[in-house]
Amino acid sequence: MTAKKLIDWDDLVDVFRWAHTAHEAADELNVIPEVLEDRLRFLHPHEKVLLRLIGQARNG
């Protein structure tokens, strides 16, 4: 999967902690938003849970 090769998990987690929009995150990751969407679409269920927890912690 190309999106997984272009977006490392650790980089995705880091940007997810502060980015406010998909465009902002994609820009920081040096990909187009569609590639980021593909990366998110095919996350393992455990990865999805972790990102949700990070999002909840960020939003208080």
N, C-alpha and C positions, 0 to 999 in steps of 0.2 A: 504494500500500500504506500503510495507516494507521500500522502499527507503525514503518515507516521515517520517516514524517513526525513521529511523536511522539518517536522516539529518534534523536538525531543521532549519527553515527558517532564523532565525537571524544568525546562524552559517554559512549558505550558503552565505548570503549577506556579512558577514565579510570576508570570504575566497575569495569571488569573487572580492573584492577590491584590492587584492594584488597578488593572485596566477597567475602564468604565463602559467601553463599547467593544463590539467585535472588531470594528475597523481599527480602533486604537491597539487592540491586542495583536491583530494581524500585522499591523505596521511594525510593531516592536519585534515580532517574530520573523519579519522580512518575508511574509507570504501574503497572498491575496485573501480576502475574507472567505472565499469559497473553499480554499484549502483548509483554513481553520475550521470551517463548518464540517468538512469531511473528517478531520481529525477528531472532532468532538462527537460526531455521529457514530464513529466506530470504536469508541472507548470501551474498555472492559467494564462490566458493572461495578467492580470495586473502585475503578478510577473515577467513574461518574459520582459515586458516593463521596469520595474524597474531595472532588471539586465542589460538590454541593456544600459540604461542611466548611470548606474554605470560604465559599461565598457567604454562608450564614455568619461566619465569624467576622468577615469583612463588613457586613451590613449591620452587625450588632444584634 
